[in-house]
Amino acid sequence: MDNNIIKALLQSRKLKATSTRIELLTKMYKFGSAISYSEIQKQMSPIDRVTLYRTIERLKKCGIIHIAFQDQNESYYAVCGKTCDENHHQHEHVHFKCKKCNTITCEELNKNFNISLPNYQIEKISINVEGICKVCI
């Protein structure tokens, strides 16, 4: 993705277009699927781990990225769609992890579904699906 588009995205969320934010988002867009925290660290090396953590947290809070998958002690991050913002993450998709290639993708659902629990107010639903992706079949 073009740096000017990333800068405009950051500015639209009232964030400074720092070199760390631009580099992180560029790498995430180029990766093409959800990227693990350890892979981000490797690709951004050398970077202070506190700076990286704060950058990720800020981008999450502003609705630019989200946690797509958590597996054991690893978090995978993906870029949000255009409907997310600082007040609301809008993710009507499942996160699919391929057991062969370990790729994690956000897959849109063919049908909308509703989940309700009596006497509960649901604020977020996250669905993780594991199997073999279309590339590895």
C-alpha positions in Angstrom: 0.0 0.0 0.0 1.2 3.5 -0.8 2.7 5.5 2.0 0.4 8.5 1.2 -2.7 6.3 1.7 -1.3 5.0 5.0 -0.5 8.6 6.1 -4.0 9.7 5.2 -5.5 6.7 7.2 -3.4 7.7 10.2 -4.3 11.3 9.9 -8.0 10.5 9.6 -7.8 8.8 13.0 -6.0 11.8 14.4 -2.7 9.9 14.7 0.7 11.2 13.7 2.2 9.4 10.7 5.3 8.2 12.5 7.9 6.1 10.7 7.1 3.2 13.0 3.4 3.3 12.3 3.9 3.6 8.6 6.5 0.8 8.5 4.3 -1.5 10.6 1.2 -0.9 8.4 3.2 -1.3 5.2 4.5 -4.6 6.4 1.1 -5.8 7.5 -0.5 -4.9 4.1 2.3 -6.5 2.2 2.1 -9.7 4.3 -1.4 -10.3 2.9 -2.9 -12.2 5.8 -2.8 -12.0 9.6 0.7 -11.7 10.9 2.0 -13.0 14.2 3.5 -10.7 16.8 6.8 -12.6 16.6 6.9 -12.2 12.8 6.2 -8.5 13.2 9.1 -8.3 15.6 11.3 -10.1 13.2 10.4 -7.9 10.2 10.7 -4.7 12.2 14.0 -5.6 13.8 15.7 -3.7 15.3 12.9 -2.1 17.3 12.3 -1.6 21.0 9.6 -4.1 22.1 7.9 -1.4 24.2 7.6 0.9 21.2 6.2 -1.9 19.1 3.7 -2.9 21.8 2.5 0.7 22.2 2.3 1.1 18.4 0.1 -2.0 18.0 -2.1 -1.1 21.0 -2.6 2.4 19.6 -3.5 1.1 16.1 -5.9 -1.4 17.7 -7.6 1.3 19.8 -8.1 3.5 16.7 -9.7 0.7 14.7 -6.9 0.3 12.2 -5.8 -3.2 13.2 -7.4 -6.0 15.2 -6.4 -9.3 16.8 -7.4 -11.9 14.2 -6.3 -15.0 16.1 -4.7 -16.1 19.3 -3.0 -19.5 19.5 -1.2 -20.6 22.6 1.1 -17.6 23.5 1.0 -16.0 20.0 -1.3 -13.2 18.8 -2.0 -12.6 15.1 -2.9 -9.2 13.8 -4.8 -8.1 10.7 -5.7 -4.8 9.2 -9.3 -3.7 9.8 -11.7 -2.9 7.1 -13.1 0.6 6.4 -16.1 0.1 8.7 -13.9 0.0 11.9 -13.1 3.1 13.9 -12.0 4.1 17.4 -15.5 3.5 18.8 -16.4 0.2 17.2 -14.7 -2.7 15.5 -17.0 -4.1 12.8 -15.9 -7.7 12.0 -18.5 -9.9 10.5 -16.1 -12.6 9.4 -14.4 -15.7 10.7 -10.7 -16.1 11.2 -9.4 -19.2 9.5 -6.1 -20.8 10.4 -4.7 -23.4 7.9 -3.2 -26.3 9.8 -0.7 -27.0 6.9 0.7 -23.6 6.0 -0.3 -21.8 9.3 -1.7 -18.9 7.3 -4.5 -17.0 9.0 -7.1 -15.2 6.9 -10.2 -13.2 7.5 -13.0 -14.9 5.6 -16.4 -13.3 4.9 -19.5 -15.3 5.8 -22.0 -16.3 3.2 -24.9 -15.6 5.6 -25.3 -13.4 8.6 -26.1 -15.0 11.8 -27.3 -13.9 15.2 -26.2 -15.2 18.6 -28.2 -14.3 21.7 -27.9 -15.5 25.2 -30.8 -14.9 27.6 -29.9 -12.3 30.3 -26.6 -11.3 28.6 -25.6 -8.4 26.5 -23.2 -9.5 23.8 -20.8 -6.9 22.7 -18.3 -8.9 20.6 -18.3 -12.2 18.8 -15.1 -13.8 17.6 -15.0 -17.0 15.7 -11.9 -18.9 15.0 -11.9 -21.8 12.5 -9.1 -24.3 11.8 -8.7 -26.6 8.9 -6.9 -26.8 5.5 -7.0 -23.7 3.3 -8.0 -23.7 -0.4 -4.3 -23.4 -1.4 -3.2 -26.5 0.6 -6.1 -28.8 -0.3 
